[in-house]
Amino acid sequence: MSRARVDALREALATRVVVADGAMGTMLQAQDPSMEDFQQLEGCNEVLNVTRPDIVRTVHEAYFS
């Protein structure tokens, strides 16, 4: 990503709500979380923010790269 694009993205993130559309759920599932990670709530990706923030972080880093 060019420096200008990085700067533009940072400016957007700092000044307004940015919506990134993509296959978030698919990318989370590709990390192969366990039922324990889901706290027995199969497919409830939201709970991964608490139980497996590393997985969520990895997906966000992939979007940014």
Backbone as CSV, one residue per row, in Angstrom:
resi,resn,N_x,N_y,N_z,CA_x,CA_y,CA_z,C_x,C_y,C_z
1,MET,0.855,-1.164,0.000,0.000,0.000,0.000,0.904,1.230,0.000
2,SER,0.570,2.204,-0.817,1.392,3.402,-0.916,1.258,4.248,0.349
3,ARG,2.255,5.064,0.581,2.250,5.940,1.761,1.037,6.875,1.739
4,ALA,0.699,7.384,0.559,-0.452,8.283,0.451,-1.739,7.569,0.843
5,ARG,-1.881,6.308,0.436,-3.090,5.550,0.793,-3.125,5.268,2.290
6,VAL,-1.973,4.950,2.867,-1.907,4.715,4.308,-2.304,5.980,5.059
7,ASP,-1.758,7.116,4.637,-2.096,8.383,5.287,-3.585,8.699,5.145
8,ALA,-4.148,8.453,3.966,-5.568,8.708,3.746,-6.428,7.810,4.635
9,LEU,-6.047,6.557,4.775,-6.785,5.643,5.642,-6.701,6.091,7.093
10,ARG,-5.524,6.453,7.533,-5.368,6.922,8.921,-6.214,8.167,9.180
11,GLU,-6.216,9.079,8.225,-7.025,10.291,8.360,-8.509,9.939,8.447
12,ALA,-8.955,9.032,7.600,-10.357,8.616,7.626,-10.709,7.971,8.961
13,LEU,-9.853,7.102,9.463,-10.118,6.428,10.733,-10.149,7.407,11.899
14,ALA,-9.372,8.461,11.801,-9.303,9.439,12.877,-10.455,10.424,12.863
15,THR,-11.128,10.577,11.728,-12.108,11.646,11.613,-13.540,11.208,11.358
16,ARG,-13.759,9.946,11.041,-15.130,9.520,10.762,-15.263,8.002,10.952
17,VAL,-16.484,7.538,10.853,-16.759,6.108,10.928,-16.397,5.495,9.575
18,VAL,-15.611,4.427,9.614,-15.205,3.745,8.394,-15.796,2.343,8.415
19,VAL,-16.461,1.977,7.352,-17.057,0.648,7.234,-16.247,-0.134,6.207
20,ALA,-15.714,-1.275,6.646,-14.985,-2.155,5.738,-15.847,-3.391,5.515
21,ASP,-16.209,-3.631,4.284,-17.076,-4.755,3.963,-16.225,-5.903,3.441
22,GLY,-16.518,-7.085,3.906,-15.776,-8.248,3.443,-16.290,-9.505,4.107
23,ALA,-15.577,-10.551,3.932,-15.974,-11.869,4.438,-15.407,-12.111,5.833
24,MET,-15.763,-11.240,6.764,-15.236,-11.332,8.131,-15.539,-12.690,8.760
25,GLY,-16.784,-13.122,8.692,-17.154,-14.403,9.292,-16.408,-15.566,8.674
26,THR,-16.274,-15.544,7.371,-15.548,-16.607,6.677,-14.086,-16.629,7.110
27,MET,-13.503,-15.442,7.232,-12.096,-15.374,7.633,-11.910,-15.817,9.090
28,LEU,-12.873,-15.496,9.950,-12.802,-15.960,11.334,-12.906,-17.482,11.397
29,GLN,-13.851,-18.038,10.656,-14.036,-19.488,10.643,-12.806,-20.205,10.091
30,ALA,-12.105,-19.575,9.156,-10.904,-20.176,8.573,-9.799,-20.328,9.616
31,GLN,-9.894,-19.593,10.714,-8.911,-19.717,11.800,-9.185,-20.952,12.663
32,ASP,-10.259,-21.670,12.361,-10.633,-22.924,13.017,-10.822,-22.798,14.534
33,PRO,-11.666,-21.866,14.978,-11.916,-21.748,16.411,-12.662,-22.976,16.932
34,SER,-12.412,-23.316,18.176,-13.047,-24.485,18.792,-14.382,-24.097,19.432
35,MET,-15.149,-25.109,19.810,-16.399,-24.860,20.523,-16.117,-24.152,21.849
36,GLU,-14.997,-24.453,22.456,-14.607,-23.769,23.687,-14.392,-22.273,23.410
37,ASP,-13.760,-21.970,22.273,-13.565,-20.565,21.892,-14.903,-19.848,21.747
38,PHE,-15.912,-20.566,21.268,-17.246,-19.993,21.083,-18.080,-20.042,22.369
39,GLN,-17.509,-20.529,23.454,-18.226,-20.716,24.722,-19.512,-21.507,24.503
40,GLN,-19.393,-22.548,23.685,-20.497,-23.448,23.359,-21.610,-22.764,22.559
41,LEU,-21.351,-21.594,22.006,-22.329,-20.882,21.167,-21.854,-20.993,19.724
42,GLU,-22.023,-22.155,19.150,-21.481,-22.451,17.831,-21.793,-21.357,16.808
43,GLY,-20.746,-20.877,16.174,-20.889,-19.898,15.109,-21.114,-18.466,15.568
44,CYS,-21.098,-18.218,16.866,-21.296,-16.861,17.388,-19.958,-16.132,17.355
45,ASN,-19.665,-15.572,16.190,-18.359,-14.948,15.990,-18.082,-13.799,16.959
46,GLU,-19.117,-13.127,17.420,-18.940,-11.991,18.314,-18.207,-12.370,19.594
47,VAL,-18.446,-13.573,20.099,-17.821,-13.995,21.352,-16.296,-14.133,21.203
48,LEU,-15.830,-14.286,19.977,-14.387,-14.403,19.749,-13.645,-13.121,20.112
49,ASN,-14.337,-11.997,20.138,-13.712,-10.748,20.587,-13.205,-10.864,22.017
50,VAL,-13.890,-11.673,22.822,-13.525,-11.857,24.217,-12.615,-13.068,24.401
51,THR,-12.992,-14.182,23.781,-12.267,-15.431,24.021,-11.013,-15.590,23.183
52,ARG,-11.002,-15.053,21.961,-9.854,-15.209,21.063,-9.554,-13.912,20.322
53,PRO,-9.211,-12.854,21.062,-8.911,-11.596,20.383,-7.750,-11.723,19.394
54,ASP,-6.902,-12.722,19.589,-5.793,-12.936,18.646,-6.311,-13.290,17.253
55,ILE,-7.369,-14.101,17.196,-7.960,-14.464,15.905,-8.570,-13.229,15.244
56,VAL,-9.320,-12.450,16.020,-9.961,-11.253,15.473,-8.895,-10.267,14.983
57,ARG,-7.832,-10.114,15.761,-6.739,-9.221,15.378,-6.095,-9.671,14.071
58,THR,-5.874,-10.971,13.925,-5.264,-11.513,12.710,-6.112,-11.180,11.478
59,VAL,-7.420,-11.316,11.610,-8.312,-11.015,10.485,-8.262,-9.523,10.153
60,HIS,-8.293,-8.677,11.166,-8.218,-7.231,10.910,-6.875,-6.860,10.266
61,GLU,-5.807,-7.467,10.718,-4.495,-7.194,10.110,-4.475,-7.616,8.652
62,ALA,-5.146,-8.709,8.343,-5.218,-9.159,6.945,-5.988,-8.147,6.087
63,TYR,-7.056,-7.578,6.633,-7.811,-6.551,5.895,-6.925,-5.335,5.620
64,PHE,-6.187,-4.889,6.629,-5.372,-3.701,6.476,-4.202,-3.920,5.525
65,SER,-3.686,-5.144,5.494,-2.553,-5.400,4.583,-3.058,-5.549,3.165
